[in-house]
């Protein structure tokens, strides 16, 4: 279950960035997750809760923004969003191997509050 190692890395990254916040409490961690990231959302959410236990992030929410799969079609010269496989242009049927969105696994934001000094 590589979601646990991803969650642990995410917690480490957040703690590095939250250090200069002078005791502010991290309420939520925002993550962009692409359709091709190879991550099971439920497993990541569970793993994030486990990885946060006993850290200053204990109780923080993981907010996931889903990024759909999008490919560039060389025939149409356009980017198209796909619902899944196969990786073919939905307009002309051309195989489209140039993935432009959908592999994301990005920490995008932290929600913090000033009442963290009590934790």
HELIX and SHEET records of a PDB file:
HELIX    1   1 UNK A    2  UNK A   18  1                                  17    
HELIX    2   2 UNK A   19  UNK A   21  5                                   3    
HELIX    3   3 UNK A   41  UNK A   52  1                                  12    
HELIX    4   4 UNK A  114  UNK A  118  5                                   5    
SHEET    1   A 3 UNK A  61  UNK A  67  0                                        
SHEET    2   A 3 UNK A  25  UNK A  34  1                                        
SHEET    3   A 3 UNK A 105  UNK A 113 -1                                        
SHEET    1   B 3 UNK A  78  UNK A  82  0                                        
SHEET    2   B 3 UNK A  69  UNK A  73 -1                                        
SHEET    3   B 3 UNK A  98  UNK A 101 -1                                        
END                                                                             
